[in-house]
């Protein structure tokens, strides 16, 4: 294979890159439906990709030969891209604007019910460079960057997905419903969680890195550290009042040295209700140590679309069960507690021994038995440098 370089698209290259992508998609069955006119397709799709490439938050790369020839290109958009781009697409699409709008509207129903994520909206290699692995190198380049940040990705393939090919190689799985527009115009929504399984040691515990920012990590314990109950008695209770929150931010936090505690940042978040049942919310919470919510488990361990479109009235049971399953340090399978309330606020959601997400939940005071272990996987946000100035001289619960 000839030497190549993968670099970000520069502003002055946007026109050339857009034209390169449009040429690659000229005979694509989906774009032939979107713009049926052979005479107009190349220009409209070029202008369409110019809108994407100029959008705020767009990430795009090209693979270039040693001589500077473009051999491949990828285009990614953030999930919360400014909606005004669709007005711009209407302008460039002209007569065919309703087709592009239909795709955008359908995407909002098929995309994952989590955030943030990036969507791959274009990947093309030149005709004379196909079969050389350039598309895989481009995808792998950006996925490595997003994996380090703990950001999942989504795409809508225009060819049937059977679990193989380039997308299967990188771990994409079907999510949501197929998007049918015409007999030969079908999109296949695919989702890939961030590969965040690197392990680091801190404070005497092993942690999975869920997300990496410029100055901090989001971590969750690799194991279910110990058996625990969510709340000391059976009664309606939300995260900001439950017993386990006090334990985590008093006893558990106290197992770290003062220097270690100064690196653990306080994390603010909204105390949300249950995504399937009408449980109350509890305002805001700010905690150094916390449990993940149902939505965060979906975000960081994988999304099959069942959160938005349930196939079971009580739990999420999908291809990501293995990613979510955990054990006690001695290898005993165990459920782990989430901070999301269950079907009522005297229940709490859990991840089961087998990695299913119990949305209906279990009693808040459910205790472990030899045959039914349930415990905690604490989460923390850890500053990379030990110069955080959190004041832990006073008990958090004082």
Buried (B, 14 or more C-beta within 10 A) or exposed (E): EEEBEBEEBEEEBBBBBBBBBBBBBBEBBBBBBBBEEEEBBBBBBBBBBBBBBEBEEBBBBBBBBEEEBBBBBBBBBBBEBEEEBBEBBBEBBEEBBEBBBBBEEBBEEBBBBBEBBBBBBBBBBBEEBBEBBBBBBBBBBBBEBBBBBBBBBBBBBBEEBEEEEBBEEBBBBBBBEBBEBEEEBBBBBBBBBBBBEEEEEBBEBBBBBBBBEEEBBBBBBBBBBBBBBBBBEEEBBBBBBBBBBBBBBBEBBEEBEEEBBBBBBBBEBEBBBBBBBEBBEBEEBEBBBBBBBBBBBBBBBBBBBBBBEBEEEBBBBBEBBEBBBBBBBEEBBBBBBBBBBBBBBBBBBBBBBEBBBBBBBBBBBBEBEEEEBBBBBBBBBBBEEEEBEBEBEEEBEE
